Amino acid sequence: MSSVKFTFDVKDLASRLERAGPKAIKDTLRSCGNLALRSTHERFRQEIDPDGIPWKPHVLPSKSYRILWKEGDLFKSIVATFSKTKVVIGTALVYAGVHQRGAKLAVTPKQSVWMWANLFNKQGNPFRFKTIRIPKRTFLGFSEDDQKGFVVIANTVLKGALDGRR
């Protein structure tokens, strides 16, 4: 099974957070994970990548659903997890990597006929499709705002933890 994930590693902050205690680390990572998940979902709804660049539109304008959203399974599969030193945003869906990175895929004759009949109204040669190109539509990753938010969260938790010790 394939999966796609992005990791924000807080090893640089870990030593500072450790001095504040294990609760500070846990709170920081949980808050960073929640921030990253919210912003990932928001960008997915807006159909933009982490840098704010719009995804490539559907090739066929007749598509009545949003990009990468036919049933919503990909969107719903995106989760945030965290360990002692990192936050991971990802999905375990096998096709996620194709959309995240883009792909050029070989088409069988049977698939070519299906596309001809179902997507192109039986116009032209039914065996014309040898490959299809699925454009890169980056949906996972941390934006610059996410990274700034992680630092703000870590500093806020550290300040709160250190103020609480006094």
CORSUL-V421554 format. One record per run of one state. SS is the DSSP state (H for helix, E for strand, L for the rest). FROM is the first residue (numbers start at 1). TO is the last residue. Records with the same first field share a line. If there is no record, write none. Layout:
SS=FROM-TO + FROM-TO
This chain:
L=1-3 + 10-10 + 21-21 + 47-47 + 49-53 + 55-72 + 78-78 + 83-85 + 92-95 + 102-102 + 107-108 + 120-130 + 135-143 + 166-166
E=4-9 + 48-48 + 54-54 + 79-82 + 86-91 + 103-106 + 131-134
H=11-20 + 22-46 + 73-77 + 96-101 + 109-119 + 144-165
